[in-house]
Amino acid sequence: MLDEKAQEPPAIPLVPQIDGCSGNDGLAFQGAPGWHLTPPRASVVETLDGTGATGLHNFIAQQFSMPEGISGRAAGAVMGLINHLPNRRAIELLDIGEQDDVLEMGFGPGWALKKMVRLARGGTITGVDRSPTMFRLAQARNRAAIQDGRLKLIQGSFETLPLESASVDKVLAVNVLYFCSPTGAALAEARRVLRPGGTMSIYATDCSSMRRLQFIGPETRQTFDLKGLEDFLRKTAFGSDQIDIQMIWLPFGFRGLVARLCKR
């Protein structure tokens, strides 16, 4: 049996930080001096030549979009580390209550599901993900909650969510927006299943960091900076709702964007 406590990445507190380049307020890691300023070393992908670099680059991006097989399991482990702090911040913005019904779009290896099950003790949690590999990992990690009927996992599409309209109070989507249709169909579905007054929390890595992390490939349909994310959200089904976006700082100078959408 897996020791899940031992596997969960350690929590690192976030503190306010000013971006000296753009003036945007953000969040940095407490206890990690210099991490928000130091750029990462050159990517391994960048040291390869020509076709080899492109092939590896595309393979990495594809595995983060649709993890499959042994490589997909490895990608899932990396996701757990990369998404730990974004998940924490995005879940905080949802302000999940004990009776809330919550949907996660793109649950990956299932760490956020585990956290939300504890928060919504009297509600239900539903997870939708395209990847069979992630489905199996999340299922194993959250077996008790599934057996108790508090968590339901579905393998399916974000653009056609298999849920009733106005059936959930909160929606979480971390690092999935890049792989959704630029038409905003996935967000239209998210808004459809939200109850009036419900909240959606979205995290996306800033496009400058995406390029440095070599996460952009054929499966990546769109990337965002702060203004680009706001412009995109204003054109979706949430356009007339309350939209708040803030920047957070990740280790090694990487940036993330967290959006809170409140359905009127």
C-alpha positions as CSV (number, residue, x, y, z in Angstrom):
1,M,0.0,0.0,0.0
2,L,1.3,3.5,-0.8
3,D,2.2,5.8,2.0
4,E,0.4,8.9,0.7
5,K,1.5,11.2,3.4
6,A,5.1,10.5,2.6
7,Q,4.5,11.1,-1.1
8,E,2.6,14.4,-0.8
9,P,4.9,17.4,-1.6
10,P,5.7,19.6,1.5
11,A,3.7,22.8,1.8
12,I,5.6,26.0,1.3
13,P,3.8,29.2,2.4
14,L,3.0,31.9,-0.2
15,V,3.6,35.6,0.6
16,P,2.9,38.8,-1.3
17,Q,5.5,39.8,-3.9
18,I,5.8,42.6,-6.4
19,D,6.9,41.9,-9.9
20,G,9.6,44.4,-10.6
21,C,9.2,44.1,-14.4
22,S,5.5,44.6,-14.8
23,G,4.4,46.0,-11.4
24,N,1.8,43.2,-10.9
25,D,1.1,42.1,-7.4
26,G,1.8,38.4,-6.9
27,L,2.8,35.8,-4.3
28,A,6.2,34.4,-3.6
29,F,7.5,31.4,-1.6
30,Q,8.3,32.2,2.0
31,G,11.6,30.6,3.1
32,A,12.9,30.4,-0.4
33,P,15.1,33.5,-0.8
34,G,16.1,34.3,-4.4
35,W,13.8,31.6,-5.9
36,H,11.5,34.2,-7.4
37,L,14.5,35.9,-9.0
38,T,16.8,33.2,-10.2
39,P,16.1,31.8,-13.7
40,P,16.3,28.1,-14.2
41,R,19.3,26.6,-16.0
42,A,19.0,25.8,-19.7
43,S,16.5,23.1,-20.3
44,V,17.8,19.7,-21.3
45,V,15.6,20.0,-24.4
46,E,17.5,23.1,-25.4
47,T,20.8,21.2,-25.4
48,L,19.6,18.7,-28.0
49,D,20.0,19.4,-31.6
50,G,17.3,19.9,-34.3
51,T,14.8,17.1,-34.7
52,G,15.7,15.4,-31.4
53,A,14.9,18.5,-29.4
54,T,11.6,19.0,-31.1
55,G,10.7,15.4,-30.7
56,L,11.4,15.3,-27.0
57,H,9.8,18.7,-26.5
58,N,6.6,17.6,-28.2
59,F,6.6,14.3,-26.3
60,I,6.8,16.0,-22.9
61,A,4.0,18.4,-23.9
62,Q,1.9,15.6,-25.1
63,Q,2.3,13.6,-21.9
64,F,1.1,16.6,-19.8
65,S,-1.9,17.0,-22.1
66,M,-2.9,13.3,-22.2
67,P,-0.7,11.1,-19.9
68,E,-0.5,7.5,-21.1
69,G,1.3,4.4,-20.0
70,I,4.5,4.3,-18.0
71,S,5.5,7.8,-19.3
72,G,2.1,9.0,-18.3
73,R,2.6,7.7,-14.7
74,A,5.9,9.6,-14.6
75,A,4.1,12.7,-15.9
76,G,1.5,12.3,-13.2
77,A,4.2,12.2,-10.5
78,V,5.7,15.4,-11.9
79,M,2.2,17.0,-12.1
80,G,1.7,16.2,-8.4
81,L,4.8,18.3,-7.6
82,I,4.2,21.1,-10.1
83,N,0.6,21.5,-9.2
84,H,0.9,21.3,-5.4
85,L,1.1,25.1,-4.8
86,P,-1.2,26.1,-7.7
87,N,-3.8,23.6,-6.4
88,R,-3.5,25.0,-2.9
89,R,-4.0,28.6,-4.0
90,A,-6.8,27.7,-6.5
91,I,-8.7,25.7,-3.8
92,E,-8.3,28.5,-1.3
93,L,-10.0,30.9,-3.7
94,L,-13.0,28.5,-4.0
95,D,-13.7,28.8,-0.3
96,I,-15.2,25.3,-0.2
97,G,-17.9,24.7,2.4
98,E,-18.8,21.5,4.1
99,Q,-22.0,21.0,2.1
100,D,-20.6,22.1,-1.3
101,D,-20.8,20.0,-4.4
102,V,-17.6,20.4,-6.3
103,L,-16.3,19.5,-9.8
104,E,-12.7,19.2,-10.8
105,M,-11.9,19.4,-14.5
106,G,-8.6,17.6,-15.2
107,F,-7.9,15.9,-11.8
108,G,-4.6,14.4,-12.8
109,P,-3.1,12.1,-10.2
110,G,-5.9,13.1,-7.7
111,W,-4.2,15.1,-5.0
112,A,-6.6,18.0,-5.2
113,L,-9.6,15.6,-5.1
114,K,-8.2,14.2,-1.8
115,K,-8.0,17.7,-0.3
116,M,-11.5,18.8,-1.5
117,V,-13.1,15.6,-0.1
118,R,-11.8,16.6,3.3
119,L,-13.2,20.1,3.0
120,A,-16.7,19.2,1.6
121,R,-17.5,16.5,4.2
122,G,-21.2,16.8,3.6
123,G,-21.1,17.4,-0.2
124,T,-20.0,15.5,-3.2
125,I,-16.9,15.7,-5.3
126,T,-16.9,14.9,-9.0
127,G,-13.7,14.6,-11.1
128,V,-13.6,14.6,-15.0
129,D,-10.4,13.8,-16.8
130,R,-9.5,12.6,-20.4
131,S,-6.7,10.3,-19.4
132,P,-7.2,6.7,-18.5
133,T,-3.8,6.6,-16.8
134,M,-4.7,9.6,-14.5
135,F,-8.1,8.0,-13.9
136,R,-6.5,4.9,-12.5
137,L,-4.0,6.8,-10.4
138,A,-6.7,9.1,-8.9
139,Q,-8.9,6.1,-8.3
140,A,-6.2,4.3,-6.3
141,R,-5.3,7.4,-4.3
142,N,-9.0,8.2,-3.4
143,R,-10.4,4.7,-3.1
144,A,-12.0,5.2,0.3
145,A,-13.9,8.3,-0.7
146,I,-15.1,6.6,-3.9
147,Q,-16.4,3.6,-1.9
148,D,-18.1,6.0,0.6
149,G,-19.9,7.6,-2.3
150,R,-18.4,11.1,-1.6
151,L,-16.3,11.1,-4.8
152,K,-17.2,10.1,-8.4
153,L,-14.6,10.0,-11.1
154,I,-15.5,10.2,-14.8
155,Q,-13.3,9.7,-17.9
156,G,-14.6,12.2,-20.4
157,S,-14.4,15.5,-22.2
158,F,-14.4,19.0,-20.7
159,E,-16.4,20.3,-23.7
160,T,-19.3,17.9,-23.0
161,L,-19.5,17.5,-19.2
162,P,-21.7,14.6,-18.1
163,L,-23.4,16.6,-15.4
164,E,-26.8,18.2,-15.0
165,S,-27.1,22.0,-15.3
166,A,-26.8,23.9,-12.1
167,S,-25.6,20.9,-10.2
168,V,-22.4,22.0,-8.5
169,D,-21.3,24.9,-6.3
170,K,-17.6,25.1,-7.1
171,V,-15.4,24.2,-10.1
172,L,-11.6,23.7,-10.1
173,A,-9.4,23.7,-13.2
174,V,-5.7,23.7,-12.7
175,N,-3.3,23.6,-15.7
176,V,-5.9,22.4,-18.2
177,L,-7.0,25.5,-20.0
178,Y,-4.2,25.2,-22.5
179,F,-5.6,22.0,-23.9
180,C,-9.2,23.2,-24.2
181,S,-10.8,24.6,-27.3
182,P,-10.0,28.4,-27.9
183,T,-13.8,28.8,-28.5
184,G,-14.4,28.6,-24.8
185,A,-16.6,25.5,-25.0
186,A,-15.1,24.0,-21.8
187,L,-15.8,27.2,-19.9
188,A,-19.4,27.4,-21.2
189,E,-19.9,23.8,-19.9
190,A,-18.3,24.7,-16.6
191,R,-20.7,27.7,-16.2
192,R,-23.7,25.6,-17.3
193,V,-23.1,23.1,-14.4
194,L,-22.5,25.8,-11.8
195,R,-25.4,27.0,-9.7
196,P,-26.1,30.7,-9.6
197,G,-23.7,32.3,-7.2
198,G,-21.2,29.5,-7.8
199,T,-17.5,29.9,-8.2
200,M,-14.9,28.6,-10.6
201,S,-11.2,28.8,-9.9
202,I,-8.7,28.5,-12.8
203,Y,-4.9,28.2,-12.6
204,A,-2.7,28.6,-15.7
205,T,1.1,29.0,-15.9
206,D,2.2,32.2,-17.5
207,C,3.2,31.7,-21.1
208,S,6.8,32.9,-20.5
209,S,7.2,30.2,-17.9
210,M,5.5,27.6,-20.2
211,R,8.2,28.3,-22.8
212,R,11.0,27.9,-20.3
213,L,9.5,24.7,-18.9
214,Q,9.2,23.2,-22.5
215,F,5.5,22.5,-21.9
216,I,4.3,23.9,-25.2
217,G,3.7,21.4,-27.9
218,P,1.2,20.3,-30.5
219,E,-1.4,19.5,-27.8
220,T,-1.2,23.1,-26.5
221,R,-4.0,25.0,-28.1
222,Q,-3.5,28.3,-26.2
223,T,-1.3,30.0,-23.7
224,F,-1.7,33.1,-21.6
225,D,-0.1,36.1,-19.9
226,L,-2.2,38.1,-17.4
227,K,-3.8,40.3,-20.0
228,G,-4.3,37.5,-22.4
229,L,-6.1,35.4,-19.8
230,E,-8.4,38.3,-18.9
231,D,-9.2,39.0,-22.5
232,F,-10.0,35.3,-23.2
233,L,-12.2,35.0,-20.1
234,R,-14.1,38.1,-21.1
235,K,-15.0,36.5,-24.4
236,T,-16.3,33.3,-22.8
237,A,-19.7,32.4,-21.2
238,F,-18.3,34.0,-18.0
239,G,-17.8,37.4,-19.7
240,S,-20.7,39.1,-17.9
241,D,-19.7,37.6,-14.5
242,Q,-17.3,38.8,-11.9
243,I,-13.7,37.9,-12.9
244,D,-10.7,38.4,-10.7
245,I,-7.2,37.4,-11.7
246,Q,-3.9,37.5,-9.7
247,M,-0.4,36.5,-10.4
248,I,1.5,34.1,-8.1
249,W,5.2,33.4,-8.1
250,L,6.6,29.9,-8.2
251,P,10.1,28.7,-7.5
252,F,13.0,29.7,-9.9
253,G,11.2,32.8,-11.1
254,F,8.2,31.0,-12.7
255,R,4.9,32.8,-12.8
256,G,1.4,31.5,-12.5
257,L,-2.1,33.1,-13.0
258,V,-5.1,32.3,-10.8
259,A,-8.6,33.4,-11.9
260,R,-11.7,33.4,-9.8
261,L,-15.0,33.5,-11.7
262,C,-18.3,34.1,-9.9
263,K,-21.5,33.2,-11.8
264,R,-24.2,35.8,-11.3
